[in-house]
């Protein structure tokens, strides 16, 4: 899909002078915000921007769009680790 954004000419000219590759930067801003809003996954970010997994990590870090990880996720991970340790000690 292609999306067109209408911006007054004088503002577009100013932005183009100040920001290199304005269309790409606009796309990156949209993608970073959609990731922050949990509308896109890590994999989808990579697919849209044509980035490797590691480049997506770098991009998201630079965009201050951090991994969604809350207390529920932490508790789930703790339970998984505890279960793994129990299984290992029984082996």
N, C-alpha and C positions, 0 to 999 in steps of 0.2 A: 504494500500500500504506500502510496505517496501522499504526503500531507503538505499543504501550502499554508503559509502564514503571511497575512497581510500586515505590513509595517509601513508607516509613513516613510516616504523616500528619504527625507533628511535624516531621520533616525536610523534607517537602514544603512545609509552612507556612513554615518558616524560609527555605527557598530562594525561595519565592514573594515573601516580604517583601524579600529581599535582591537578587533578580534580576528585572528587569522582563521580561515576556514569556518566561517560563521554557520553554515548548514551542519557541519559535523559537531561543532560545539553545542548547537541547539539540540541536536539529537542526543548527545551525551548528557546534557542537562535534564532532558525529558526522561531518559532511561534511569539516571541516578535517582531522580525523584520518585519514579515508579517503583524502583527497588526499595527505597526508604518506606514507601507507602505499602509495601508488601504486595504489589501488583505484578511484579516480575520476580522470577527466580534468578539465582546466580547463572544457571545455564542459559536462560533466556537473554540475560544481559550480554553474555558472550556471543550468542547467536546474532543478536541485533547489531552489535558493534563489530562482529567478526574478530573476536579476541580469543586467545587461548585461555584456559582455566586460570593460569597464573597471571596473565595480563588482566583478566577480570578482577582478580584480587587487588592488583595494583591500582586499577582504575577506580574501584569502589573505595579503596582506602584514600586515594587522593581526593575523591568527591565527598569524603566524610559520610559515606553511605555504608554503615557498619552492619555486620552480621546480626540478624534478628535472633537474639538469644535472651530468654527471660528466665525467671525463677522456675517456671514449669519445665523448661528445657534442662535446666541444671539438675532439678530433682530427677528427671527421667534419666539423665546421664549417670547420676550417682547410683540409681537403682540398677542400671545396666552394669556398671562396674562392680557393684556388690554381688550381683548374680554371677558375673564372670569369675570373680575371686572364689565364690563358693564352689563353682564347677571345677575350677583349677585345684582347689584344695582336696576335692573328692577324687581326683585322678591319681 
